[in-house]
Amino acid sequence: MGHSVEKIGGTSMTNYEAVRDNVILAGGESGNIYQRIFVVSAYGGVTDLLLENKRTSHPGVYALFADDGAETLWRDALSDVGNALKEINAGLFPDAEQLDAANTYIEARLFEAERCMDNLHRLCQHGHFGLEDHLLTVREMLASIGEAHSAWNTATLLKRDGINTCYIDLSGWRAEEALPLDQHITEALAGIDLNTTLPIVTGYAHCKEGLMASFDRGYSEMTFSRMAVISGAREAVIHKEYHLSSADPRLVGADKVVPIGRTNYDVADQLANLGMEAIHPRAAKGLRQQKIALRVKNTFEPDHSGTLIDCDYRSEKPCVEIIAGRKQVYALEVFDQDMVGALWRYEQKILGAIERYKGTVITKDINANTITNYLGVNLKTVKRIVSAVKELFPDAEVSTRKVAIISAIGSDMQVPGMLAKTVVALASANISVLAMHQSMRQVDMQFVVNEDDYEKGVASLHRCLVEVHDHGEAICAA
C-alpha cells in the first residue's frame, strides 16, 4: 500500500507513552509499525522558551538576544532552557547511563549555540557588522535545538523499547553548506529500508531557501509536507492532542463538539486564514498537487480514524462542518470621496503599506468610496500601518476598530436560506453583525462582530448549525 509520513505535535510529544502505544505500536492503516516516516515537533512549550511565547509574546532566548541591551538576560534564559530540557530528559530516561547520554547530547547543542551567539555579539560591536543582518540565522539555530532534542530522545527511547529506529537530523548542525530543501530530504532518506526501519526526523530542516523566513514557526509543517511529496507517500498524517472538530470545545463544550471526519483542502485553507491551521496553506499545496490525502488524528483516541482531508471531497448534503473564528482583529477603514472610480489605485497602495509591516489581511470590504481591511496584527503594527496610509492619502479618513470574525465553514454550503438562518442565530443571541461576507465558492460565511460577542457568537452558531443534527462520532466518517 506504500508508506505514510506522519507528524507528531508538541503537546502529544510530551507524553512519550501515549506516542509509543497509541501512534507507533498501534501501527499505520495496515497495522504495520514500519512503512512510516515520523517528523516530530519540539516538546510542548520548548520553542516558546527558545524564541518567544506564541500566545503572550513573552520573550525567550531569541527575543532577548535580539534586544541588544539584554546580554545577561539571554544567557540566563539559555541556561533556563538547558535546565528545562534536562528536566524533560529526567522524566523520560530512568536509566542513569541513558540519561547521561541524553543530557550530553543536548548540552553540546546548547554550548555551541551559546558560543556562536557570543561570537556574533562580539563581532556586531564593530561598526561594520549589524546584528539585524544575522538575527534570522540565530532564530533558525535556536529553533532547531528543540526539534533535535525531541527527535533524538524519541529515536533512542523507541530503540530501547525494541523498535528499529533511525534518527535523521535535518537541522544542519555543523553543515558545510545549506542544500535546497528537496535535495536535503532526498539525501537524508537515501538507503533507508522503510520495511525494517522507522525514521524519526527533526521538524526543523536547514536549507538554502530558509524555511523560517517564509513560514516562521510553521516550518515543521513544510518539512513534513515536502517529506511526504518527495518520498511519494500514500498518506500524510498529523497527530495532535485533539480532533479537528466542529468548534473549539473550550467555547462550546467538549460534549457538544464532534470530529469533522472528512473535508477538503478548501476548508483547510479557510481555517488557516483564521489562524487555526490544520496545516499551513503552502505546506498543503504540495500535498494537494500530488493528490496526497492528509489525515488529522487525536493521539489520545487511537481507535478513531480522525479527519481525512483530500482534494475532491464534498459533503453528500450541504452542511456546516466547523464554526471557527478569530479575536483581536483590527478593522482598518479608509474612506475618501475621491476613491470613486479609482478603487484599484487606493487598494494597491493600502495593501503595499500592510505588506511593508508584514500585516495579515483576513478579509476585506469594498464599496464605492471605502475600503476596510480586517487585519490579524498587534496594536503596534496597526499604528504603523495607519501612519503609512495617512501619509499616502492625507485627505482620507482613516480609522481602526477592534473586532472579531466568526466563520461557518463547510465543503458544500450551497443551500438556500443558510445565510439567513445564520444571521437569525446571531440576532437571537443579541449579537450585532457589523459586516458579513459570502463568496460564490460557497465554502464559508464570515461575520464581523464586536470582540466581546465572539464566544457567545461561536456557541450560538454551533448550536444552530451543528448541534441540531445528530452526527454521531463524526460529521462524515473518514
Summary of the structure (lengths in Angstrom):
residues: 478
radius of gyration: 24.0
end to end distance: 17.8
largest distance: 74.7
contacts: 1608
relative contact order: 0.10
helix: 45%
strand: 20%
